[in-house]
Amino acid sequence: MPEAVLSVSRQALVELRGVKKTFSTSRGELIACENINMTIEKGRSFGLVGESGSGKSTVMRVLQLLLPATEGQIWMNGVNVSGLPPRKLKSYRRNVQFVAQDPFGSLFPHFSVGKNIAEPLKIHKVGGKAEQLERTLDLMESVGLAPDLYSKFPHELSGGQQQRVAIARALALSPQLLVLDEAVASLDVSIQAQILNLLQEMKTRMGLTYAFVSHNLAAVRLLCEDIAVMYLGRIVEAGPSSEIFKNPSHPYTKALFQAIPAFIGDEVKPLPTTPIARRDRPSAINRPSGCAFHTRCPLATDVCKSVAPEWTELTPGHHVACHHADEAQRHL
């Protein structure tokens, strides 16, 4: 990715530089992600989008130091944290908290709501019992949970309430970064809206920074100022979300946007008939040469099959890796 994207901003919180993660399989080496360069700025929301299997969750697990990077570095507040020894990981993870897709599965089922939220405070030895109780009740109020739910157990709550508990627990240690991996995907549509509104409100009120992984492009558009689009382990387009949603410039990005459900009059619009809708994604073990998307791209030419595209800056901060970005803007 170009230097303009990699450069250290005064507001940069987390940076991934040249990150690659591979796994050994019986069929050979699987490249989950490679050449990942991205910056998450303080007080902003960064969205990572793409199909299932594109490498989004792997990137976020590497960012959280839950998986070691095969290559590359992770920086936080200008410090290289890639090689932190185990004794210092606890301090890093205190600043990088996680909200999972399945709220019930992420909570301790035999812990009450209050105990679930207070558990990080106990693990990190923050305050005494009275302070922890006060902090827990404050967090419950901040995420819209009534105090009488304090002694309830996760199975007694709705899905939306469970996710509010998970968010409150993630905020217990006042982290610098909140990673949300499909955090609303398992919820009803009406509850999704409530949780997204809550996240937006808390971000503004508490100055939070989010890294948001989602298939839900409408949610990404609502919540994120910056986005990156991943395909087969690589970022193919990145920049301000307002610019990318207005002017998507990679055929893959445009195909993703075209697949967003919408109504035309009284009917649901028909599914797209572009190759991305008809052809299977190649294997990450046997990645196509050149541009990996050429096997599904309606604009592919011989150069796409043999030469990997360079990063091009279309407008300030908006970058794309495509040989035919201009044509994609005009005709797709």
Rosetta blueprint (number, residue, H / E / L):
1 M L
2 P L
3 E H
4 A H
5 V H
6 L H
7 S L
8 V L
9 S L
10 R L
11 Q L
12 A E
13 L E
14 V E
15 E E
16 L E
17 R E
18 G E
19 V E
20 K E
21 K E
22 T E
23 F E
24 S E
25 T E
26 S L
27 R L
28 G E
29 E E
30 L E
31 I E
32 A E
33 C E
34 E E
35 N E
36 I E
37 N E
38 M E
39 T E
40 I E
41 E E
42 K L
43 G L
44 R L
45 S E
46 F E
47 G E
48 L E
49 V E
50 G L
51 E L
52 S L
53 G L
54 S L
55 G L
56 K H
57 S H
58 T H
59 V H
60 M H
61 R H
62 V H
63 L H
64 Q L
65 L L
66 L L
67 L L
68 P L
69 A L
70 T L
71 E E
72 G E
73 Q E
74 I E
75 W E
76 M E
77 N L
78 G L
79 V E
80 N E
81 V L
82 S L
83 G L
84 L L
85 P L
86 P H
87 R H
88 K H
89 L H
90 K H
91 S H
92 Y H
93 R H
94 R H
95 N H
96 V E
97 Q E
98 F E
99 V E
100 A L
101 Q L
102 D L
103 P H
104 F H
105 G H
106 S H
107 L L
108 F L
109 P L
110 H L
111 F L
112 S L
113 V H
114 G H
115 K H
116 N H
117 I H
118 A H
119 E H
120 P H
121 L H
122 K H
123 I H
124 H L
125 K L
126 V L
127 G L
128 G L
129 K H
130 A H
131 E H
132 Q H
133 L H
134 E H
135 R H
136 T H
137 L H
138 D H
139 L H
140 M H
141 E H
142 S H
143 V L
144 G L
145 L L
146 A L
147 P H
148 D H
149 L H
150 Y L
151 S L
152 K L
153 F L
154 P H
155 H H
156 E H
157 L L
158 S L
159 G H
160 G H
161 Q H
162 Q H
163 Q H
164 R H
165 V H
166 A H
167 I H
168 A H
169 R H
170 A H
171 L H
172 A L
173 L L
174 S L
175 P L
176 Q L
177 L E
178 L E
179 V E
180 L E
181 D E
182 E L
183 A L
184 V L
185 A L
186 S L
187 L L
188 D L
189 V H
190 S H
191 I H
192 Q H
193 A H
194 Q H
195 I H
196 L H
197 N H
198 L H
199 L H
200 Q H
201 E H
202 M H
203 K H
204 T H
205 R H
206 M H
207 G L
208 L L
209 T L
210 Y E
211 A E
212 F E
213 V E
214 S L
215 H L
216 N L
217 L H
218 A H
219 A H
220 V H
221 R H
222 L H
223 L H
224 C L
225 E L
226 D E
227 I E
228 A E
229 V E
230 M E
231 Y E
232 L L
233 G L
234 R E
235 I E
236 V E
237 E E
238 A E
239 G E
240 P E
241 S H
242 S H
243 E H
244 I H
245 F H
246 K H
247 N L
248 P L
249 S L
250 H L
251 P H
252 Y H
253 T H
254 K H
255 A H
256 L H
257 F H
258 Q H
259 A L
260 I L
261 P L
262 A L
263 F E
264 I E
265 G L
266 D L
267 E E
268 V E
269 K L
270 P L
271 L L
272 P L
273 T L
274 T L
275 P H
276 I H
277 A H
278 R H
279 R L
280 D L
281 R L
282 P L
283 S L
284 A L
285 I L
286 N L
287 R L
288 P L
289 S L
290 G L
291 C L
292 A H
293 F H
294 H H
295 T H
296 R L
297 C L
298 P L
299 L L
300 A L
301 T L
302 D H
303 V H
304 C H
305 K H
306 S H
307 V L
308 A L
309 P L
310 E L
311 W E
312 T E
313 E E
314 L E
315 T E
316 P L
317 G L
318 H E
319 H E
320 V E
321 A E
322 C L
323 H L
324 H L
325 A H
326 D H
327 E H
328 A H
329 Q H
330 R H
331 H H
332 L L
